Amino acid sequence: MSTQAWLIFVALSLVWGVPYLFIKIAVTEVEPMPLTGIRTLMAALILLPFALRSGSLRAALRAWPWVVAFALIEIALPWALLAHSEERISSGFAAVMIATVPIVGSLISWIEGDRHALTRVRVVGLVTGVVGVAILVGIDSLAGHIDLISLLELVIIAVCSAVGPMMADRKLHGIRPLGVITLTFVFVSILTMPWTVAGLRLGLPSGKVLVAIAVLALISTVALTLFLTLIAKAGPVRATVVTFVNPGVAVILGIIVLSEPLTLGTIIGFPLVILGSYLTTRPHPGAVPDPHSAVV
């Protein structure tokens, strides 16, 4: 990748490991749907003046059907499910499970007919990642750290997080990220407004939770803008490789700030999941370069 793409990658890897912690804090007092609504509303209010001033909304509005689809797949459904799952599981476990996104992305590419999506090395990566997930889920399940509903929610999130970048790369490529992200947040905030209003009628949460939600909104605006920029510069599959680093950040923050346990399942399974994700995204020497990629 180019130097600029690498800088974006490093920044995004670190930034995107933080939300898991603040989601865990927020769901102690706010339900998942109102939390999603408040997050996106605050993010939309932050970005809207800049998007209007720059004129980047016009191009995004012309592609509004795909922006709406991207908003549902990348934001609305995953954010609500993640908040719901973190009511019952650790933030670190959630992050490690979502680290399977590159593996899911390779599988989807193979199903779509990409003959380079599952080479021998990538098949090894796929098997390694699946074994890592099995160890993580198996050991943590026996220890009583997870339940089936939370696990299913995290699988759905991983699929959505793999499909979203592909959609953005194919249908929204060339549109300025600021316009796409702003319109995305506006749409999701409108969609979730009934739950947001219902949640606020119950009263404001504590100051700690309000700060957590504000941080989530700020991180969302920065991270998603960087993510779309990285997709444009490095392609959708390589962009999801940020999941290699951010689970580690999430696990460390969960242990330090929330006193979450470092489970045996995480110790054994996490390295296998990361290794599997790495192998499934290794470029194939015979593959035709992605015209949207900045890889050299």
C-alpha positions as CSV (number, residue, x, y, z in Angstrom):
1,M,0.0,0.0,0.0
2,S,1.1,3.6,-0.4
3,T,2.5,5.5,2.5
4,Q,-0.7,7.5,2.9
5,A,-2.8,4.3,2.9
6,W,-0.5,2.7,5.5
7,L,-0.9,5.8,7.8
8,I,-4.7,5.6,7.4
9,F,-4.5,1.9,8.2
10,V,-2.5,2.4,11.4
11,A,-4.7,5.2,12.6
12,L,-7.9,3.3,11.8
13,S,-6.7,0.1,13.4
14,L,-6.1,1.9,16.7
15,V,-9.2,4.1,16.6
16,W,-11.6,1.3,15.8
17,G,-10.5,-0.8,18.8
18,V,-11.9,1.9,21.1
19,P,-15.7,1.8,20.5
20,Y,-16.1,-1.7,22.0
21,L,-15.1,-0.3,25.4
22,F,-17.5,2.7,25.3
23,I,-20.4,0.5,23.9
24,K,-19.9,-1.7,27.0
25,I,-20.2,1.3,29.2
26,A,-23.1,2.8,27.4
27,V,-25.3,-0.3,27.4
28,T,-25.3,-0.3,31.2
29,E,-28.0,2.4,31.0
30,V,-29.1,2.8,27.4
31,E,-30.9,0.2,25.3
32,P,-29.2,-0.9,22.0
33,M,-31.6,0.9,19.6
34,P,-31.7,4.3,21.4
35,L,-27.9,4.0,21.7
36,T,-27.6,3.5,17.9
37,G,-30.0,6.4,17.3
38,I,-28.2,8.8,19.6
39,R,-24.8,7.9,18.2
40,T,-25.8,8.4,14.6
41,L,-27.7,11.6,15.4
42,M,-24.8,13.2,17.2
43,A,-22.4,12.1,14.4
44,A,-24.8,13.5,11.7
45,L,-25.0,16.9,13.5
46,I,-21.2,17.0,13.7
47,L,-20.6,16.2,10.0
48,L,-23.6,17.9,8.4
49,P,-22.2,21.5,8.4
50,F,-18.9,20.3,6.9
51,A,-20.7,18.2,4.2
52,L,-23.0,21.1,3.3
53,R,-20.1,23.6,3.1
54,S,-18.0,21.2,0.9
55,G,-20.8,20.3,-1.4
56,S,-20.0,16.6,-1.0
57,L,-23.6,15.7,-0.3
58,R,-24.8,16.3,-3.8
59,A,-23.0,13.3,-5.3
60,A,-24.0,11.1,-2.3
61,L,-27.6,12.1,-2.8
62,R,-27.5,11.1,-6.5
63,A,-26.5,7.6,-5.3
64,W,-28.9,7.6,-2.4
65,P,-30.3,4.0,-2.9
66,W,-26.8,2.6,-2.5
67,V,-26.1,4.9,0.4
68,V,-29.2,3.7,2.1
69,A,-28.2,0.1,1.5
70,F,-24.7,0.8,2.8
71,A,-26.2,2.5,5.9
72,L,-28.4,-0.5,6.7
73,I,-25.7,-3.1,6.2
74,E,-22.6,-1.3,7.6
75,I,-24.2,0.8,10.4
76,A,-27.8,0.3,11.4
77,L,-27.9,-3.5,11.8
78,P,-24.3,-4.1,13.0
79,W,-24.4,-1.3,15.6
80,A,-27.7,-2.3,17.1
81,L,-26.7,-6.0,17.2
82,L,-23.2,-5.2,18.7
83,A,-24.8,-3.1,21.5
84,H,-27.3,-5.8,22.2
85,S,-24.6,-8.6,22.3
86,E,-22.3,-6.5,24.6
87,E,-25.1,-6.5,27.2
88,R,-24.1,-10.1,27.8
89,I,-20.6,-10.7,26.6
90,S,-17.2,-9.0,27.1
91,S,-16.1,-6.2,24.7
92,G,-12.9,-8.2,24.0
93,F,-14.8,-11.3,22.9
94,A,-16.9,-9.3,20.6
95,A,-13.9,-7.7,19.0
96,V,-12.1,-11.0,18.5
97,M,-15.2,-12.5,16.8
98,I,-15.5,-9.5,14.4
99,A,-11.8,-10.1,13.5
100,T,-13.2,-12.9,11.2
101,V,-14.4,-10.2,8.7
102,P,-11.5,-10.8,6.2
103,I,-12.2,-14.5,6.3
104,V,-15.9,-13.9,5.6
105,G,-15.0,-11.5,2.8
106,S,-12.8,-14.0,1.1
107,L,-15.6,-16.6,1.3
108,I,-18.1,-14.1,-0.3
109,S,-15.6,-13.3,-3.1
110,W,-15.1,-17.0,-3.8
111,I,-18.9,-17.5,-3.9
112,E,-19.1,-14.6,-6.4
113,G,-16.7,-16.4,-8.7
114,D,-13.3,-14.9,-7.8
115,R,-11.0,-17.9,-8.5
116,H,-8.2,-16.3,-6.5
117,A,-10.3,-15.8,-3.4
118,L,-9.5,-19.3,-2.0
119,T,-6.0,-20.3,-3.0
120,R,-4.2,-23.0,-1.1
121,V,-2.7,-20.5,1.3
122,R,-6.1,-18.8,1.8
123,V,-7.8,-22.2,2.4
124,V,-5.2,-22.8,5.1
125,G,-6.0,-19.4,6.5
126,L,-9.7,-20.1,6.4
127,V,-9.3,-23.4,8.3
128,T,-6.9,-21.8,10.8
129,G,-9.4,-19.0,11.4
130,V,-12.3,-21.4,11.8
131,V,-10.3,-23.5,14.3
132,G,-9.5,-20.3,16.2
133,V,-13.1,-19.4,16.4
134,A,-14.1,-22.9,17.5
135,I,-11.5,-22.8,20.3
136,L,-12.5,-19.3,21.4
137,V,-16.3,-20.1,21.4
138,G,-15.9,-23.6,22.8
139,I,-13.7,-22.7,25.8
140,D,-15.6,-19.5,26.6
141,S,-19.0,-21.2,26.3
142,L,-17.9,-23.9,28.7
143,A,-16.8,-21.2,31.1
144,G,-20.2,-19.5,30.8
145,H,-18.8,-16.3,29.1
146,I,-21.1,-16.3,26.1
147,D,-24.6,-17.4,24.9
148,L,-26.0,-18.5,21.6
149,I,-27.9,-15.3,20.8
150,S,-24.8,-13.1,21.3
151,L,-22.8,-15.5,19.1
152,L,-25.3,-15.4,16.3
153,E,-25.4,-11.6,16.5
154,L,-21.7,-11.4,16.1
155,V,-21.7,-13.7,13.1
156,I,-24.3,-11.5,11.4
157,I,-22.2,-8.4,12.2
158,A,-19.1,-10.1,10.6
159,V,-21.1,-10.8,7.4
160,C,-22.4,-7.3,7.3
161,S,-19.0,-5.8,7.9
162,A,-17.6,-7.9,5.0
163,V,-20.4,-7.0,2.6
164,G,-20.5,-3.3,3.4
165,P,-16.9,-2.4,2.1
166,M,-17.6,-4.4,-1.1
167,M,-20.7,-2.5,-1.7
168,A,-19.0,0.8,-1.0
169,D,-16.1,-0.1,-3.4
170,R,-18.4,-1.1,-6.2
171,K,-21.4,1.3,-5.9
172,L,-20.0,4.3,-4.1
173,H,-16.4,4.5,-5.5
174,G,-15.4,8.0,-6.5
175,I,-18.0,9.7,-4.2
176,R,-16.3,11.7,-1.5
177,P,-16.4,9.8,1.8
178,L,-17.6,12.9,3.8
179,G,-20.8,13.0,1.8
180,V,-21.5,9.2,2.0
181,I,-20.8,9.0,5.7
182,T,-22.9,12.1,6.5
183,L,-25.9,10.9,4.5
184,T,-25.4,7.4,6.1
185,F,-25.6,8.9,9.6
186,V,-28.6,11.1,8.7
187,F,-30.5,8.1,7.3
188,V,-29.8,5.8,10.3
189,S,-30.6,8.6,12.8
190,I,-34.0,9.2,11.1
191,L,-34.7,5.4,10.9
192,T,-34.0,5.0,14.6
193,M,-35.6,8.2,15.8
194,P,-38.7,6.5,17.4
195,W,-36.4,4.5,19.6
196,T,-34.2,7.5,20.4
197,V,-37.2,9.6,21.4
198,A,-38.6,6.7,23.5
199,G,-35.2,6.3,25.2
200,L,-34.8,10.0,26.0
201,R,-38.3,10.1,27.5
202,L,-37.0,7.8,30.2
203,G,-34.5,10.5,31.2
204,L,-30.9,11.3,30.5
205,P,-28.3,8.7,31.5
206,S,-25.5,9.4,33.9
207,G,-22.6,11.7,33.0
208,K,-20.3,8.8,32.5
209,V,-22.6,7.2,29.9
210,L,-23.2,10.6,28.2
211,V,-19.4,11.0,27.8
212,A,-19.2,7.4,26.4
213,I,-21.9,8.1,23.8
214,A,-20.2,11.4,22.8
215,V,-16.9,9.6,22.4
216,L,-18.6,6.9,20.3
217,A,-20.2,9.6,18.0
218,L,-16.9,11.4,17.6
219,I,-15.0,8.1,16.9
220,S,-17.7,7.1,14.4
221,T,-17.3,10.2,12.3
222,V,-13.5,9.8,12.2
223,A,-13.3,6.1,11.7
224,L,-15.9,5.7,9.0
225,T,-14.5,8.6,7.0
226,L,-11.0,7.0,7.2
227,F,-12.5,3.6,6.4
228,L,-14.1,4.7,3.1
229,T,-10.9,6.5,2.2
230,L,-8.9,3.4,2.9
231,I,-11.3,1.3,0.7
232,A,-10.7,3.7,-2.2
233,K,-7.0,3.5,-1.8
234,A,-6.4,-0.1,-0.9
235,G,-9.5,-2.1,-2.0
236,P,-12.3,-3.5,0.2
237,V,-10.6,-6.8,1.3
238,R,-7.4,-5.1,2.4
239,A,-9.3,-2.4,4.1
240,T,-11.0,-5.0,6.4
241,V,-7.5,-6.0,7.5
242,V,-7.8,-3.3,10.2
243,T,-9.6,-6.1,12.1
244,F,-6.1,-7.6,12.7
245,V,-5.2,-4.8,15.2
246,N,-8.3,-3.4,16.7
247,P,-9.4,-6.6,18.6
248,G,-6.1,-6.4,20.4
249,V,-6.8,-2.8,21.4
250,A,-10.3,-3.8,22.5
251,V,-9.1,-6.7,24.6
252,I,-6.4,-4.6,26.3
253,L,-8.8,-1.8,27.1
254,G,-11.5,-4.2,28.4
255,I,-8.9,-5.8,30.8
256,I,-7.5,-2.5,32.0
257,V,-10.6,-0.3,32.2
258,L,-13.5,-2.8,32.7
259,S,-11.6,-5.6,34.5
260,E,-12.7,-8.1,31.9
261,P,-11.1,-11.5,32.2
262,L,-8.4,-12.6,29.8
263,T,-9.9,-16.0,29.1
264,L,-8.1,-19.1,28.0
265,G,-10.3,-19.1,24.8
266,T,-9.0,-15.7,23.9
267,I,-5.3,-16.6,24.6
268,I,-5.5,-19.6,22.3
269,G,-8.1,-18.6,19.8
270,F,-7.3,-15.0,19.1
271,P,-3.8,-15.6,17.6
272,L,-5.4,-18.3,15.3
273,V,-8.2,-16.0,14.2
274,I,-5.7,-13.2,13.4
275,L,-3.3,-15.6,11.5
276,G,-6.3,-17.0,9.6
277,S,-7.5,-13.6,8.6
278,Y,-4.0,-12.6,7.5
279,L,-3.5,-15.7,5.3
280,T,-7.0,-15.2,3.7
281,T,-6.1,-11.7,2.6
282,R,-2.6,-12.5,1.2
283,P,-2.4,-11.3,-2.5
284,H,-2.2,-14.0,-5.1
285,P,0.8,-13.7,-7.5
286,G,-1.4,-14.4,-10.5
287,A,-4.3,-12.2,-9.5
288,V,-5.2,-9.1,-11.6
289,P,-4.5,-6.0,-9.6
290,D,-7.5,-4.2,-8.2
291,P,-7.9,-1.0,-10.2
292,H,-9.2,0.7,-7.0
293,S,-6.2,-0.4,-5.0
294,A,-3.1,1.5,-4.1
295,V,-1.0,-1.6,-3.5
296,V,2.3,-1.4,-5.3
